[in-house]
């Protein structure tokens, strides 16, 4: 009887520990983005992962190593507007309220800098001349797609309409195309 109680409480303790301290998502999937030739120094593109989030991928250097590229969330942490890479100013810029981020995603100007919120960074890998980003397994599991999921390169969104705030203007999306 004592062994049964010990086994029962041990099992309960094990499951309680797993519930209270869940395993971190250390695993992830590498998704192909494009070739290194697609991005010239100073260029960037938007890549939509299967869960629907967009990632801004920019080429900051002239080489072909992973350190010459950066992959950051393209959603501003302030109000959720879309940031874009400005090569001439060497920064990611949010046009909604003049938020700016350096090439590593650290907020440097505007409301994001005042709040101390940075852009989320994605791990990037270059294999030969192929660029991959690592997305959490949960981004694939929750999207309803299998392990062979693919992302898409998103063409820039045309913003039309009056006013100073592009977030409030109607958006006309360009068609997306699969990688």
TAGI-V857220 format. One record per residue. SS is DSSP state (A for helix, B for strand, O for the rest). Layout:
ss
SS
SS
This chain:
ss
O
A
A
A
A
A
A
A
A
A
A
A
A
A
A
A
A
A
A
A
O
O
O
O
O
O
O
B
B
B
B
B
B
B
B
A
A
A
O
O
O
O
O
B
B
B
B
B
O
O
O
O
O
B
B
B
B
B
B
O
O
O
O
O
O
A
A
A
B
B
B
B
B
O
B
O
O
O
O
O
O
B
B
B
B
B
O
O
O
O
B
B
B
B
O
O
O
O
B
B
B
O
O
O
O
O
B
B
B
A
A
A
A
A
A
O
O
O
O
O
B
B
O
B
B
B
B
O
O
B
B
B
B
B
B
B
A
A
A
A
A
O
O
O
O
O
O
O
O
O
O
B
B
B
O
O
O
B
B
O
O
O
O
O
O
A
A
A
O
O
B
B
O
O
O
O
B
B
O
